Amino acid sequence: MHLTRQSDYGVRAILHLAMVPYGDVIQTRLIAASEDIPGKYLPSIIRTLARAGLIRTLRGNQGGVMLARPPEEISLREVIEAIEGPIVLVQCLRGPNQCDREEDCSFRTVCQNLQDLMVGQLEGTTFADLATGTYVETSDA
């Protein structure tokens, strides 16, 4: 799986908002400047994150963006899936009947296990964890 640059920018934007007091409104140009996000990409990413219910946008002179929920309630998975869509390692894991060989395929089991580990890690990591440096690496291997 390859995460796009848009996902990277989206994670950086949400992390920036997670590092300021919850409820503070930040102008997008400040996020772009401090997170090295090209200004031409950020409006599209902001719209995507707002549609997903992760941030709120406010218009006007004092406008900007803010988190829609506290950072401890926003997972890394939510942000990535808002931009990339559902995390699916291989086509056959999109749902039932995606592959004629799914009943006999041992590779599918390996991929399912990898996907479950990845999704679990992303789901279990909140932006509060990342913002405060309390993220703890897990090792099940």
The 8 nearest C-alpha neighbors of each residue, nearest first, counted from 0:
[[1, 88, 2, 87, 86, 89, 3, 114],
 [0, 2, 3, 4, 88, 83, 6, 86],
 [3, 1, 6, 0, 4, 7, 83, 5],
 [4, 2, 5, 6, 1, 7, 83, 82],
 [3, 5, 7, 6, 8, 2, 9, 1],
 [6, 4, 8, 3, 7, 9, 44, 82],
 [7, 5, 9, 3, 4, 8, 79, 82],
 [6, 8, 4, 10, 5, 9, 11, 3],
 [9, 7, 5, 11, 6, 10, 12, 4],
 [10, 8, 6, 12, 11, 7, 5, 44],
 [9, 11, 7, 13, 8, 12, 14, 6],
 [10, 12, 14, 8, 9, 13, 15, 7],
 [11, 13, 9, 15, 14, 10, 8, 30],
 [14, 12, 16, 10, 15, 11, 17, 9],
 [13, 15, 17, 11, 16, 12, 10, 126],
 [14, 16, 12, 18, 13, 17, 11, 30],
 [17, 15, 13, 14, 18, 19, 66, 12],
 [18, 16, 14, 15, 70, 19, 130, 13],
 [17, 19, 15, 16, 130, 14, 20, 131],
 [20, 18, 16, 17, 21, 23, 15, 22],
 [21, 19, 23, 22, 18, 17, 16, 24],
 [22, 20, 23, 69, 19, 66, 17, 70],
 [21, 23, 65, 20, 24, 66, 67, 69],
 [24, 22, 21, 20, 65, 25, 19, 16],
 [23, 25, 65, 64, 63, 22, 26, 62],
 [26, 24, 63, 64, 27, 23, 65, 29],
 [27, 25, 63, 29, 28, 64, 62, 30],
 [26, 28, 30, 29, 63, 31, 25, 64],
 [27, 29, 31, 30, 26, 32, 38, 25],
 [30, 28, 32, 27, 31, 26, 33, 25],
 [29, 31, 27, 33, 28, 32, 34, 12],
 [32, 30, 36, 28, 34, 29, 35, 33],
 [33, 31, 29, 35, 30, 34, 28, 36],
 [32, 34, 30, 31, 35, 29, 36, 15],
 [33, 35, 31, 36, 32, 30, 11, 12],
 [36, 34, 32, 31, 33, 37, 30, 8],
 [35, 37, 31, 34, 38, 8, 32, 41],
 [38, 36, 39, 40, 31, 35, 41, 32],
 [37, 39, 41, 40, 31, 36, 28, 42],
 [38, 40, 37, 41, 42, 43, 36, 31],
 [41, 39, 38, 37, 43, 42, 44, 36],
 [40, 42, 44, 38, 43, 39, 45, 37],
 [43, 41, 45, 44, 40, 46, 39, 38],
 [42, 44, 46, 45, 41, 40, 47, 39],
 [43, 45, 41, 47, 46, 42, 48, 9],
 [44, 46, 42, 48, 47, 43, 41, 49],
 [47, 45, 49, 43, 44, 48, 50, 42],
 [46, 48, 44, 50, 45, 49, 43, 51],
 [49, 47, 51, 45, 53, 50, 46, 54],
 [48, 50, 54, 46, 52, 51, 47, 53],
 [51, 49, 47, 52, 48, 46, 53, 54],
 [50, 52, 48, 49, 53, 81, 47, 54],
 [53, 51, 49, 50, 54, 67, 48, 55],
 [54, 52, 67, 48, 51, 49, 66, 68],
 [55, 53, 66, 67, 49, 65, 52, 48],
 [56, 54, 67, 65, 64, 49, 66, 57],
 [55, 57, 64, 63, 65, 54, 58, 49],
 [58, 56, 62, 63, 64, 55, 59, 61],
 [59, 57, 62, 63, 56, 60, 61, 64],
 [58, 60, 62, 61, 57, 63, 56, 26],
 [61, 59, 62, 58, 63, 57, 26, 24],
 [60, 62, 59, 63, 58, 57, 24, 26],
 [63, 61, 58, 57, 59, 60, 26, 64],
 [62, 64, 26, 25, 57, 24, 56, 27],
 [65, 63, 56, 24, 25, 55, 57, 26],
 [64, 66, 24, 55, 54, 23, 22, 67],
 [65, 67, 54, 68, 55, 53, 16, 69],
 [66, 68, 54, 53, 55, 65, 52, 69],
 [69, 67, 66, 72, 70, 53, 73, 54],
 [68, 70, 71, 72, 21, 66, 67, 73],
 [71, 69, 127, 126, 73, 72, 17, 68],
 [70, 72, 127, 125, 69, 73, 126, 128],
 [73, 71, 70, 69, 68, 74, 125, 126],
 [74, 72, 70, 125, 71, 126, 77, 75],
 [75, 73, 125, 76, 77, 122, 124, 126],
 [74, 76, 121, 78, 77, 124, 125, 122],
 [75, 77, 121, 122, 74, 79, 78, 80],
 [78, 76, 80, 74, 75, 79, 81, 73],
 [79, 77, 81, 75, 76, 80, 10, 82],
 [78, 80, 76, 82, 81, 77, 6, 83],
 [79, 81, 84, 83, 77, 82, 85, 78],
 [82, 80, 78, 79, 84, 77, 51, 83],
 [81, 83, 80, 79, 84, 6, 78, 47],
 [84, 82, 80, 79, 81, 85, 6, 2],
 [83, 85, 80, 81, 82, 86, 79, 87],
 [86, 84, 80, 87, 83, 81, 79, 93],
 [87, 85, 84, 88, 80, 118, 83, 114],
 [88, 86, 89, 85, 92, 93, 114, 90],
 [87, 89, 114, 0, 86, 110, 90, 92],
 [90, 88, 91, 87, 92, 110, 93, 107],
 [91, 89, 92, 93, 97, 87, 88, 98],
 [90, 92, 97, 98, 93, 89, 94, 101],
 [91, 93, 94, 90, 89, 87, 111, 88],
 [94, 92, 91, 90, 87, 97, 95, 89],
 [93, 95, 92, 97, 96, 91, 90, 98],
 [96, 94, 97, 93, 92, 91, 98, 101],
 [95, 97, 98, 94, 99, 101, 91, 93],
 [98, 96, 91, 95, 94, 93, 90, 99],
 [97, 99, 100, 91, 96, 101, 95, 90],
 [98, 100, 101, 96, 97, 102, 103, 91],
 [99, 101, 98, 103, 102, 104, 97, 91],
 [100, 102, 104, 98, 103, 99, 107, 91],
 [103, 101, 100, 104, 99, 105, 98, 107],
 [104, 102, 100, 101, 105, 107, 99, 106],
 [103, 105, 101, 106, 107, 100, 102, 108],
 [104, 106, 107, 108, 103, 109, 101, 102],
 [105, 107, 109, 108, 104, 110, 111, 103],
 [108, 106, 110, 105, 109, 104, 111, 101],
 [109, 107, 111, 105, 106, 110, 112, 104],
 [108, 110, 106, 112, 111, 107, 113, 105],
 [109, 111, 107, 113, 108, 112, 114, 106],
 [110, 112, 108, 114, 109, 113, 107, 115],
 [111, 113, 115, 109, 110, 114, 108, 116],
 [114, 112, 110, 116, 115, 111, 117, 109],
 [113, 115, 111, 117, 116, 112, 118, 88],
 [114, 116, 112, 118, 113, 117, 119, 111],
 [117, 115, 119, 113, 114, 118, 120, 112],
 [116, 118, 114, 120, 119, 115, 113, 121],
 [117, 119, 121, 115, 120, 116, 122, 114],
 [120, 118, 122, 116, 117, 121, 115, 123],
 [121, 119, 123, 117, 118, 122, 116, 124],
 [120, 122, 76, 75, 118, 124, 123, 119],
 [123, 121, 76, 119, 74, 120, 124, 118],
 [122, 124, 120, 121, 119, 125, 74, 75],
 [125, 123, 121, 122, 74, 75, 120, 128],
 [126, 124, 74, 128, 127, 71, 73, 75],
 [125, 127, 129, 70, 128, 130, 71, 73],
 [126, 128, 71, 70, 130, 125, 129, 131],
 [129, 127, 133, 134, 125, 126, 131, 130],
 [128, 130, 126, 132, 127, 131, 134, 133],
 [131, 129, 127, 18, 128, 132, 126, 17],
 [130, 132, 133, 128, 129, 127, 18, 134],
 [131, 133, 129, 134, 130, 128, 127, 135],
 [134, 132, 128, 131, 135, 129, 130, 127],
 [135, 133, 128, 132, 129, 136, 124, 131],
 [136, 134, 133, 137, 128, 132, 124, 129],
 [135, 137, 134, 138, 120, 133, 124, 139],
 [138, 136, 135, 139, 120, 140, 134, 123],
 [137, 139, 140, 136, 135, 116, 120, 117],
 [138, 140, 137, 116, 136, 120, 113, 119],
 [139, 138, 137, 116, 113, 136, 112, 117]]
